[in-house]
Every structure is written in structure tokens, then in C-alpha cells.
């Protein structure tokens, strides 16, 4: 209905030209999609008529995104949000049996949340190793006193640092200290490690450039058949920064105040309020309606850039080298090159967009006496197509 209304406004504002234009191509495509949607819904009314869809019962079964999921970069496992940290910790710890140096580096960068403290500790360890490589003949640089104030404040406080020292060739030893009654504990570099300074340099570089191991957001790509419920989204609580109780309270307060405030708020005030609303969402569920009416769906961070959606769609296309456009509600084109995030474009917590081949591509295809193939997805995605119900 919204698309039909937008189409009517476009036709009123813009006179029809003799030759085909990009706007005309878009209008024709929207007409086709509206007809396809009307056919699927069993409606005999013409596209653009004011038909009211059936009311959706609360708790209906078309929860298209049951929860937000993540992928572990070490194991490839798909995880819920409450599983990811424990799984990554276990994966890193299990990595010690195969590569203790890499595992200890991952532990240092991942298990310690204070990034400034991690950087300070890592830089201090790098300085220790630089001194050894620059002065291999000086014994004092091969020994690190564990009770040293710098070691205690910068290194001992970080998880994984002791495992790193032991993995690269240090071992603990009690050594006498001049002008001190008893011995003290030191890390001492082994002769075998000292004989391979290039290995120490390599381990130092690995430590300096490493990043925390973080689970990546799983797109949860799904393809649905054409459906009149394409613009209906039933989102789980994972999509919100607020708790379920806070969300209900916010909705109640807004509904009570909307009538009173609607006549008092200026446009600038409304825009500021909309921006505050957008910040309440962590994720967004996006659907792209394709020329054949099928829907391609994926999950994104609310602060990801529009280019991420273009890349997601391109990965699903058979002809992924051809340029295309993505149109938001009202026919607004989203530019792939812009640095805008989804929450800045009003595409959170969910949105339905329309796929359109680039106007120049359409003209070239039609000039050759052909029409673009309506089925544009890769066969393996079409084989797993679902019904949005």
C-alpha cells in the first residue's frame, strides 16, 4: 500500500516522457511487484487500492529472526549472544595444545578488556624482547625479576602474559640478588631461545599486531517466497538495548503522550527524538525485495554502513558483477559509497528495501531486445527458499 501511494505521488509530480527513463523503469518494477504481491495474497483488487491486511495475532509464528547469532572465528560455530564469550574462551584455551604462543597472544588481547592496559603491557614485553635481541651478550637482559614494580604493574596484572613468556622460551628460576638476604624469582630465557633471535622478533611482532578474538555477527541469510507480509517484522528482544520491561514501558509512555505532543513539537524536536529512538537498537533486520518478488533477509548491526548491505546482496546474486540499486521506502536510493549507517538512514530496527538493476544496465539489456532475468539469486539459495508465514 505504501509503495502504491509513493508511486501515485511520483506520477503526479513527474510528467511522463516519451522514452524510457530510470524513474519510469522503477515505477514499472514497483507495479510488477505490487501485482505479484496481490496475486500471492489472493487479492483481486488492482495494485494501489486501499486493502487492509488481516490483523496479526500476537505471538504469531512468523518470527523471522528467532534470535541474534554470532560466528566464532576460531571454530566456525554459530552461537547465541549468551554463548559467545564462554565458547571463545574455551576455543582459545584448547588452542594451547597446538600453538601455545598464538594461544597466549589471543588470551592477552581477548581476556583483558582494558585496551589501554593491554597496550601498556604489550609494549613493555616488546621492550624486554628488543633489549635481548639488541644485546644478546648481556646476561642482565635475559632475566626478568617477577617482583619488579614495572613487571607487577604492567604485566603480572594481565591474563595470558605468563603463558606467553613460557611459550617463547622463558622459565622461572630462583636466583640470588646482590645486597639481599634471600633469592628472588626471575624469568630466565633459555639458551635454545636465545640462539634463535629471529623467532623472538617474530613473536614480538605477533604480539604487537594482534587483535582481540571477537565473534562476528552472523547474517543468518534467508530467502523467502513472495509474501504480503514482507513488511511485517516480529523481532526478538536481542535487537534492543533495553530490557523487555523497559521497552513495554517506553511504548506505553509514548502512546500516552503522542497525541498531546504532536501539536507542540517542532520538526527539529521530532527529528531529535527520532535519533534518540534509533540509538535504542543494536541490530537491524533488513529484507530486500527482488524483481521476482522473493525476499532476501539478513541481520546487521544498527551502526554498520550501507555498503555492508550492498556486499551482502551482491554475494547472493548469480551476476554479482552487474551494478544495482537498493531503494528505501518512497523510492529513495541508498548510495553504496555513502558512509551513512543504517540507524542514520532510518533503517532500524527493521526495513524492507527494493532491488533494482542499474538504469544503464536495464537500457543495455532492452536495447539488445531482451528483458532481465527475474530470478537473480544463486541456485543454492533458491533451493533453500522458505515461506514467510
Residue, then its C-alpha position, 0 to 999 in steps of 0.5 A: x500500500x505504501x509503495x502504491x501511494x509513493x508511486x501515485x505521488x511520483x506520477x503526479x509530480x513527474x510528467x511522463x516522457x516519451x522514452x524510457x527513463x530510470x524513474x519510469x523503469x522503477x515505477x514499472x518494477x514497483x507495479x510488477x511487484x505490487x501485482x505479484x504481491x496481490x496475486x500471492x495474497x489472493x487479492x483481486x483488487x488492482x495494485x494501489x487500492x486501499x486493502x487492509x491486511x488481516x490483523x496479526x495475532x500476537x505471538x504469531x509464528x512468523x518470527x523471522x529472526x528467532x534470535x541474534x547469532x554470532x560466528x566464532x572465528x576460531x571454530x566456525x560455530x554459530x552461537x547465541x549472544x549468551x554463548x559467545x564469550x564462554x565458547x571463545x574462551x574455551x576455543x582459545x584455551x584448547x588452542x594451547x595444545x597446538x600453538x601455545x604462543x598464538x594461544x597466549x597472544x589471543x588470551x592477552x588481547x581477548x581476556x583483558x578488556x582494558x585496551x589501554x592496559x593491554x597496550x601498556x603491557x604489550x609494549x613493555x614485553x616488546x621492550x624486554x624482547x628488543x633489549x635481548x635481541x639488541x644485546x644478546x651478550x648481556x646476561x642482565x637482559x635475559x632475566x626478568x625479576x617477577x617482583x619488579x614494580x614495572x613487571x607487577x604493574x604492567x604485566x603480572x596484572x594481565x591474563x595470558x602474559x605468563x603463558x606467553x613468556x613460557x611459550x617463547x622460551x622463558x622459565x622461572x628460576x630462583x636466583x640470588x640478588x646482590x645486597x639481599x638476604x634471600x633469592x628472588x624469582x626471575x624469568x630466565x630465557x633459555x639458551x635454545x631461545x636465545x640462539x634463535x633471535x629471529x623467532x623472538x622478533x617474530x613473536x614480538x611482532x605477533x604480539x604487537x599486531x594482534x587483535x582481540x578474538x571477537x565473534x562476528x555477527x552472523x547474517x543468518x541469510x534467508x530467502x523467502x517466497x513472495x509474501x504480503x507480509x514482507x513488511x511485517x517484522x516480529x523481532x526478538x528482544x536481542x535487537x534492543x538495548x533495553x530490557x523487555x520491561x523497559x521497552x513495554x514501558x517506553x511504548x506505553x509512555x509514548x502512546x500516552x503522550x503522542x497525541x498531546x505532543x504532536x501539536x507542540x513539537x517542532x520538526x527539529x524536536x521530532x527529528x531529535x527524538x527520532x535519533x534518540x529512538x534509533x540509538x535504542x537498537x543494536x541490530x537491524x533486520x533488513x529484507x530486500x525485495x527482488x524483481x521476482x518478488x522473493x525476499x532476501x533477509x539478513x541481520x546487521x548491526x544498527x551502526x554498520x554502513x550501507x555498503x555492508x548491505x550492498x556486499x551482502x546482496x551482491x554475494x547472493x546474486x548469480x551476476x554479482x558483477x552487474x551494478x544495482x540499486x537498493x531503494x528505501x521506502x518512497x523510492x529513495x536510493x541508498x548510495x553504496x559509497x555513502x558512509x551513512x549507517x543504517x540507524x542514520x538512514x532510518x533503517x532500524x530496527x527493521x526495513x524492507x528495501x527494493x532491488x533494482x538493476x542499474x538504469x544503464x544496465x536495464x537500457x543495455x539489456x532492452x536495447x539488445x531486445x531482451x528483458x532481465x532475468x527475474x530470478x537473480x539469486x544463486x541456485x543454492x539459495x533458491x533451493x533453500x527458499x522458505x515461506x514467510x508465514 
